[in-house]
Amino acid sequence: FGGQQGGSYTYSSTEGADFSDFFNTIFGGSQRASSSSGMGFDIGDLFGGGSSSSRRSTGRTRPPQRQSYESELEISIEEGYKGTSREVSLNFGGDIKNITVKIPKGITPGKKIKVKGDKWGIDGDILFKIKFRESKELQLEGLNLTRKIQLLPWEAYFGEKVVVDTLSGKIKIDIPPKTESGKRLRLSKKGYIDLKGNTGDLYVEVSIVNPPNLSKEELEMYKKLKEKSNYNPRNN
């Protein structure tokens, strides 16, 4: 949609990378980095002494385990969706290192970005575990998003066309008449898109609010409505 306010969006309702050189890979869950075994030889193989039979037969040695460090990196949902880069300051034994972390678009909470420390004079790798910053207006559950919007009482009762912010731009949707507070409107395939291209849905959750200030005429209309209405939600 690219930020354009086009025609009304059809929904169903329910109640209620381009990696830089210092990137190696992206890890999921609590997986830790580990060094892979490499090819090599033992000098004892050349002179026939001091090595085990298995080492003589395979010629393999395991390189020293590479040191790894872990840190948490907090970003917004929007930053995770679009991708971004961050400069992070870390303290290594009193030595402050400013490390640039490139975050690919579509990364999800809990994923880890592995950065090689050699470029910054660090003997080891740094694993940055991604955490999404909490927001009152926008929540992420799996790949589904919930966006909260506010309606005035007459908008909720008569229905209204409203503009809603999505991660891919603004769209206009139809609020059906007699919409109640707490109702959720589902916008298919307008949710979060992960690294593999899987896409969630966007749920627009309605809350009804009264205007903070009323004109004299509006106040009189409210009084008349109160006098004439026989509806009492506490009796239903």
N, C-alpha and C positions, 0 to 999 in steps of 0.2 A: 504494500500500500504506500510505502515510502513517505508517510506523513500527510498524504492527501486525504481530505474528507470526501469520500465518494458516496455511493449509494448505501442503503441500509444493509447491514450484515445479517445473514440468516443464522439463527442459533436455535438450540433446544434448551428448555429450562428444566431445572430440578429444584427441589426445595432444599430449604435449610439455610599444516601451519608452516605456517612458514616459520620453522624453528631456527634460531641462531646457533652459532657453532657451539655455544656452551650448553645447549640442550642435548640431552642424550635420549631420554624417553619419558613417558608419562606413566606413572604407576597408579593402580587402584587399590583401595582398601588399606590394609596395614602392611603391605608387602615391603620388605626392606631391600636396599640395593646390595648386590653381592658381586664379587669379581668372578669372571669365568676362568676356567682353567686354560692355560696356554701351553704351547709346545716348548720343550727345553731339553737340556741334558745335564747329567751330573758328571763332574770331572772324574769321579771314580769309575764311570763306565769306560773311560778311555784307558785307564790303567788297571782295571780289574779289581779294585779294592774299595771297601767302605760303603758300598751301596747295597740296598736290599735287592732281592731277586725280582720283585715286581718292578722296581725302578729300572733295573737293567733290561727287563724284557719290554717295557713300554717306552722308556726314554722320556716320561712325562714328569714334570714338577709343578707344584701349585704355587703361583706367585703369592706374595704376602697379601693378607686381607686389607683392602683399602678402607680407610677411615670414612665414616659417614656421619653427618650431622642432620638433625631434624628441626624444623621450625614451622609454625603455623602462619599462614598468610590469609588475611581476611579481605574479601572484595565484595562488591555489590552484585546483585543478580544481573544488573545491566552490564557490568564489566565482564562477568563470566559469559554472558550471551554473545557479546560483540568481540571479546578478546581485548587485551590491554597489556601494558608493561608496567612494572613497578620497580622502584629502587628501594631496596631493603637494607637497613643498617644492622649488622650483626657483630657481636662482641666475641672475639676469639682470644681468650686469655689476656684481655686488656687491649687487644688490637682491634680497632673498629674497622670493619670492611663494609663498603657500600656496594651491594651486589644488585645487578639488574636482572629481574626475572620477567621473562616474556610468557604471558598467559594466553594460551590458544582459545579461540572462541568455541563455546560449547562445553567447556570444562564443567564438571559437576562437583558438588561438595564431597570431600573425602578423598578425591584424587590427589596424587602427589606428583609434583614437578621436580625432576632431578636436574640439578645444575652442577657441572664440574667446577671444582674450586680452584683448579690450576691457574685459571686466568686471573684470579685475585690473590694468588700466592697462598692458597689454602691447601693443605695436604689432605685431600679427601673430597667427597661429594656432599652437597647440601640437598636435602629433600624438603620441599615446601608443601605442606598439607593444606589444601584449599578449604576455606570456610567462608560461607556466604553471610554477609551482614544482615541482621534482622531488620525488617521494615514493617511499619504499620499498614502501609498502603498496598504492599505487594508481598505475597508469600509463595514459596515454592515447595511443593510436595511431590517427590519423584520428578516427573517432567511437567506436571500440571501446575499452572499458576492461578492464583486468586487475586483479583484486583478489586478493591473496595471503592464504591462510589456512593455519593449522597444524593438523595432526591428530596424535593419539597413535597409536602402532603398532596397538593393538587397535581403535581407531576406524576406521582405514584398512582393516584386515583384515575386520572384521565389518560395516562400514557404520555410518553415523550420521546423525542429523538435526542440522544446524547452522544457526545464524543468521548471515546474511551482510549486511553493510552495503552498500546501494546508494545512489546519489545521490538517489533518491526515497524512501528509507526502508529499514527492516530487513525481510528476508524469510527464510523458513526453507526450506532445500533438503535433499534426500536425497543423502548421499554413498554411492555404490554399494559393495558389498563388494569387497574385494581391490583397492582404489584404491592406485595407486602414486604415489610422490613425483614431482612434475612434471606430473601429469595435469591437464588443463584442462577444466573443465565450462562449457559455453556456456549463458548465460541470454539468450534472444532479447529484443531491444528493451529491455534494461535498461542500455544504455550511455549515452553522452553525447547530448544533444539540442542541435542548433545553432540559429542564428538563424532558419533557414528551417523548422525543425521536423523535419529529418532526424534519425533516431535510430540509434545504433549498438547493439552487443551488449555484454554483460558476460561476461568469462571469469573463472571462479574457479580459480586455480592452487593446487594442493595441495602442501604440503611436510610431511613426516613428521618429528616431533621426539620425542625421548625425554624423560621427566620428569627434571628436574634432580636430584630427590631421591627415593629409593625407601625404602619401609618394609622392615623385615626380611622380612616375608611376601612382599612384591612381589619383593624381591631373590632369594628362594629360588625363586619361580616362574620368574624369568628364567633362573636357573641350570639348573633342570630342563628348560626349553625348549631351552637351549643343548645340553644333554646328549642330548636325545631327537631333536632335529631333524637330518635328513640333508640339508637344503637348503643349498647353497652358491652364492650369486649370482655368485661369481667364476668358477665352473666352467660357467656357462651363457652 
